[in-house]
């Protein structure tokens, strides 16, 4: 486990050194197009969703995503509704998993994440639940 963490930490640190524009990022899918080689392997993803989003979208894009998430969660009226708990839990699992994996790059994980976000949007701005 130590080597896996060390390898990823090195990839994140060294990968961010190649970022051309820290304010606006290098563009979507730019991490994969850079063809990063570390430890004799190709790293087409950063294996950390946050690092990859920061690399590709920069401070501005990462900040907008963070602002959107905080604003959305702040507008939802949290009560004992099971569907809200399930949606929030699903988003939380993806958020934690994103620290050492790239779940939003996989359809089987990103589609339920988007459905949960859409449900929270509907609750926050549409007045249901």
Secondary structure, DSSP 8 states (H G I E B T S, - for coil): -HHHHHHHHHHHHHHHHT-S-TTT-S-TTHHHHH--EETTEE-SS-S-HHHHHHHHHHHHHHHHHHHHHHHHHHHS---S-HHHHHHHHHHHHHHHHTTTS-GGGSHHHHHHHHHHHHHHHHHHHH---
